[in-house]
């Protein structure tokens, strides 16, 4: 009876809209949310919500669960009843923090909930590129049967740019491979580095020394195009670049030129400046892996992200109170 009364009270106060399609499709997450609240609108039509369609979906909503939807000042001006946005996922580049603060909208957010999903994808990309799996796969489909000679991930030098939740998890996963691990980060995690024998370097040194470079930073004014043509030119001609963080961190045009001209061994991108990407020349290169932003798309990660978003509906803060 007490649970029922609490549920009715919470439902009377809150109207929740779930923008995310994958959350809305997930039976476990739907049930867990419906067990707590009654007044819920799911994205059952599988709409890609933006602009006016997003405003319409969120109209009269007090609490929202969002994923890749763009939250800006124009949107919030049209949603005066919105009190809380809870993030399904970890990236915050689609949310205008100043606009949130201006409109007194709170944010529910938990960092690192999809870290294992992302770090395992990085390992799979690294091994696939080192063993020339993409090129071998394409050749077999076209009728060519020849063995490419690749190399081990074991014993390589791996450079990690950004050692937050995902970067740290990747360091742990790399331990059995006996790699030398270099890290570049604006923050210093001294005890962690010591525990896992991680060496810190500048970005330029990391790029020049690493056999595999992987990016794990947010996208903001300080990181946009952080691997420009000048930085990419520092990498070894047989090195591998992996970006499963955010599109916009890498100069994609320069990357394509270097891959085409054997100035880089291979690359794997899960994220792009424009999604879906339109550069067919890049996408069809034999030393390139493309995936459609699947870093967090593991069943286990979806559940963890969804549960964090449900918790975030209640456990939230104003932007100026948050510590990312």
C-alpha positions in Angstrom: 0.0 0.0 0.0 2.8 2.4 0.9 4.6 1.7 -2.4 1.4 2.3 -4.3 0.7 5.6 -2.5 4.3 6.8 -3.2 4.0 5.8 -6.8 0.7 7.8 -7.2 2.2 10.8 -5.4 5.3 10.8 -7.7 3.1 10.3 -10.8 0.9 13.2 -9.8 3.9 15.4 -9.7 5.9 14.3 -12.7 5.2 13.7 -16.3 8.1 11.8 -17.9 9.0 11.6 -21.6 11.6 9.1 -22.8 13.1 10.3 -26.0 15.5 7.5 -26.5 14.4 4.8 -29.0 16.6 2.0 -27.5 15.4 2.8 -24.0 11.8 2.8 -25.2 12.3 -0.6 -27.0 13.9 -2.3 -24.0 11.3 -4.3 -22.0 13.4 -4.4 -18.8 14.0 -0.7 -18.7 10.3 0.1 -19.5 9.1 -2.2 -16.7 11.6 -0.7 -14.2 10.5 2.8 -15.1 6.8 1.9 -15.1 7.2 0.3 -11.6 8.2 3.7 -10.3 6.1 6.1 -12.3 2.8 6.2 -14.1 2.7 9.3 -16.3 5.2 8.2 -19.0 5.4 8.8 -22.7 7.8 6.5 -24.6 9.1 7.0 -28.1 7.2 4.0 -29.4 7.2 5.3 -33.0 11.0 5.2 -33.1 11.2 8.8 -34.1 14.5 10.7 -34.6 13.5 13.7 -32.5 14.9 17.1 -33.2 13.7 20.7 -33.5 10.0 21.0 -33.6 9.4 17.3 -33.3 11.4 17.2 -30.1 9.5 20.2 -28.7 6.2 18.5 -29.5 7.3 15.3 -27.9 8.4 17.1 -24.7 5.4 19.5 -24.5 4.1 19.7 -20.9 6.8 17.3 -19.7 8.4 17.9 -16.3 11.1 15.2 -16.6 12.8 13.8 -19.7 15.2 11.0 -20.5 17.3 12.0 -23.5 20.1 10.4 -25.5 21.5 12.1 -28.6 18.7 14.7 -28.8 20.0 18.3 -29.0 19.1 20.4 -25.9 19.6 24.1 -26.5 18.3 27.5 -25.5 15.7 27.6 -28.2 14.3 24.3 -27.2 14.2 25.1 -23.5 12.4 28.4 -24.1 9.5 26.4 -25.5 9.4 24.0 -22.6 8.7 26.1 -19.4 7.5 23.1 -17.4 10.6 21.1 -17.9 12.5 20.6 -14.6 14.9 17.7 -15.1 16.8 16.1 -18.0 18.3 12.8 -17.2 20.9 11.6 -19.6 20.8 8.1 -21.1 24.4 7.7 -21.9 27.5 9.6 -20.9 28.2 12.2 -23.6 27.1 15.7 -22.8 28.1 17.5 -26.0 24.4 17.6 -27.2 23.4 19.6 -24.1 23.9 23.3 -23.8 24.9 23.7 -20.2 24.5 27.5 -20.1 21.0 27.1 -21.4 20.2 24.5 -18.8 21.5 26.9 -16.1 19.6 29.8 -17.6 16.3 27.9 -17.5 17.0 26.3 -14.1 16.7 22.8 -15.5 18.5 20.1 -13.5 20.7 17.4 -15.0 20.7 13.7 -14.0 24.0 12.2 -15.2 26.3 9.4 -14.3 29.7 9.1 -15.8 31.3 5.8 -17.1 28.2 3.6 -17.1 29.1 2.3 -20.6 32.8 2.1 -20.1 33.2 -1.7 -20.5 31.2 -1.7 -23.8 33.4 1.0 -25.2 36.7 -0.3 -24.0 36.0 -3.8 -25.4 35.2 -2.3 -28.8 38.5 -0.6 -28.8 40.3 -3.9 -28.1 38.4 -5.5 -31.0 39.2 -2.7 -33.4 42.9 -2.8 -32.5 43.3 -6.5 -33.0 41.2 -6.5 -36.2 43.3 -3.7 -37.8 46.6 -5.2 -36.7 45.6 -8.5 -38.3 44.3 -6.8 -41.4 40.8 -8.3 -40.9 38.9 -5.6 -42.8 41.0 -6.0 -45.9 41.0 -9.8 -45.7 37.2 -9.9 -45.3 36.6 -7.7 -48.4 39.1 -9.7 -50.5 37.5 -13.0 -49.7 34.0 -11.7 -50.6 35.5 -10.5 -53.9 37.0 -14.0 -54.6 40.6 -13.4 -53.6 42.1 -15.9 -51.1 45.4 -14.7 -49.8 46.9 -14.5 -46.3 47.8 -11.1 -44.9 50.6 -11.1 -42.4 49.7 -9.0 -39.4 51.0 -8.5 -35.9 50.1 -9.0 -32.3 48.5 -6.4 -30.0 50.7 -8.0 -27.3 53.8 -6.0 -26.6 52.7 -2.9 -28.5 52.8 0.6 -27.3 49.3 1.9 -26.8 48.6 5.6 -26.5 45.4 6.6 -24.6 44.3 10.3 -25.0 41.9 10.8 -22.1 42.1 8.6 -19.1 38.7 9.0 -17.5 36.2 6.2 -17.0 36.7 4.5 -20.4 40.5 5.2 -20.5 41.0 3.6 -17.1 38.9 0.6 -18.0 40.9 0.2 -21.2 44.1 0.2 -19.2 42.8 -2.6 -17.1 41.8 -4.7 -20.1 45.2 -4.2 -21.7 47.1 -5.7 -18.8 47.2 -9.3 -20.1 48.6 -8.0 -23.4 51.8 -6.7 -21.7 51.6 -3.4 -23.6 53.5 -0.3 -22.8 50.7 2.2 -22.0 51.2 5.9 -22.6 48.5 8.4 -21.4 47.9 12.1 -22.2 45.3 13.8 -20.0 44.8 17.2 -18.5 44.1 15.5 -15.2 46.6 13.4 -13.3 45.7 10.1 -11.7 49.0 9.4 -10.0 48.0 6.3 -7.9 46.2 4.7 -10.8 49.1 5.3 -13.1 51.5 3.8 -10.6 49.3 0.7 -10.0 49.1 -0.2 -13.7 52.6 1.0 -14.7 51.2 3.8 -17.0 53.5 6.4 -18.3 52.3 10.0 -18.8 53.5 12.0 -21.8 52.6 15.0 -23.8 50.2 14.6 -26.7 52.9 15.0 -29.4 55.2 12.4 -27.8 52.3 10.0 -27.4 51.4 10.3 -31.1 55.0 9.8 -32.2 55.7 6.7 -30.0 52.4 4.8 -30.1 51.6 1.8 -32.3 47.9 2.2 -31.4 46.3 5.6 -30.5 42.8 5.7 -29.0 40.7 8.7 -28.1 38.6 9.0 -25.0 37.9 12.7 -24.4 34.6 14.7 -24.5 34.0 17.1 -27.4 34.2 20.7 -26.3 36.0 23.9 -27.4 39.3 22.5 -26.0 39.2 19.2 -27.9 37.5 19.9 -31.2 39.8 18.9 -34.0 42.5 18.0 -31.5 44.0 15.5 -34.0 44.4 18.0 -36.8 46.7 17.4 -39.8 49.8 18.6 -37.9 49.2 16.1 -35.0 48.3 13.2 -37.3 51.5 13.7 -39.2 53.4 12.8 -36.1 52.1 9.2 -36.0 54.1 6.2 -37.3 53.3 5.2 -40.9 52.1 1.8 -39.6 50.2 3.0 -36.5 46.5 2.6 -35.9 44.1 5.3 -34.9 40.8 4.5 -33.0 38.0 7.0 -32.2 35.0 5.7 -30.3 34.6 9.0 -28.3 33.1 11.8 -30.3 33.0 12.9 -33.9 34.9 16.2 -34.3 38.0 15.2 -32.5 39.8 14.0 -35.7 40.4 15.8 -39.0 38.6 13.2 -41.1 39.8 14.6 -44.5 43.5 14.4 -43.4 42.9 10.9 -42.0 41.5 9.7 -45.3 44.5 11.2 -47.2 46.9 9.5 -44.9 45.2 6.1 -45.1 45.0 6.3 -48.9 48.7 7.2 -49.2 49.9 4.6 -46.6 51.0 7.3 -44.2 49.0 5.5 -41.5 48.4 1.8 -41.0 44.7 1.8 -40.3 41.9 3.5 -38.5 38.6 2.7 -36.9 35.9 5.3 -36.3 32.6 4.7 -34.5 31.8 8.4 -34.5 31.9 11.2 -37.1 31.3 14.9 -37.4 28.2 14.2 -39.5 26.3 11.0 -38.8 25.8 9.0 -40.8 29.0 9.9 -42.7 28.8 10.6 -46.4 32.4 10.2 -47.5 32.2 7.0 -49.5 36.0 7.1 -50.4 36.9 6.9 -46.7 34.3 4.3 -45.8 35.5 2.0 -48.5 39.1 2.0 -47.7 40.5 -1.5 -47.0 42.4 -0.3 -43.9 39.4 1.4 -42.4 36.7 0.2 -40.0 33.4 2.1 -39.8 30.7 1.4 -37.2 27.4 3.3 -36.7 28.1 4.8 -33.2 27.8 1.5 -31.4 30.3 2.1 -28.6 27.5 1.9 -25.9 25.3 -0.5 -27.8 25.9 -3.7 -25.8 22.9 -5.2 -24.0 24.7 -4.8 -20.7 25.6 -1.2 -21.3 22.0 -0.4 -22.4 20.7 -1.7 -19.1 23.3 0.2 -17.0 22.7 3.4 -18.9 19.0 3.1 -18.6 19.1 2.4 -14.9 21.4 5.4 -14.4 18.9 7.5 -16.3 16.0 6.3 -14.2 18.0 7.2 -11.0 18.8 10.5 -12.5 15.2 11.6 -12.6 15.4 11.9 -8.9 19.1 12.3 -8.1 19.9 15.4 -10.1 21.5 18.8 -9.6 21.6 22.2 -11.1 24.5 22.6 -13.5 26.5 24.9 -11.2 26.3 22.2 -8.5 27.7 19.4 -10.7 31.2 18.1 -10.7 32.0 16.2 -13.9 
